Amino acid sequence: EADTAIKLQALQNGVGKLKSEDVVRMLTLEGAQALGLDHEIGSIEVGKSADLIAISTEFAHAVPLYNPFSHLAYSACGRDVKHSVVGGTVLMENGVLLTLDEEAILSEARSWGRRIASSL
């Protein structure tokens, strides 16, 4: 979404008018403000919900890394997530889901995929 937003606004306003830092702020603190939840989420502060991810910057699409905000806005993706914390609870560590059975979920999804495909 961030990548698309930057590119779409560039068509209207020109390249560089919307900075990647601004987009990351829009996705975090300003998103929380829009929802009226900025007192609970949207920034890393004492007393706010700890909803965080840590991403790997070791994949080819992240090298070389000149600006972490640009990387987040333009090229980071779900497979880059190494750690995930929601409400202070660690849900993923080193890419491994801790609270869900990933194989069972994938198996169920494949089963539903076969059912859907067979009904077409």
Secondary structure, 3 states (H helix, E strand, C coil): CHHHHHHHHHHHHCCCCCCHHHHHHHHCHHHHHHCCCCCCCCCCCCCCCCCEEEECCCCHHHCCCCCHHHHHHHCCCHHHEEEEEECCEEEEECCEECCCCHHHHHHHHHHHHHHHHHHC
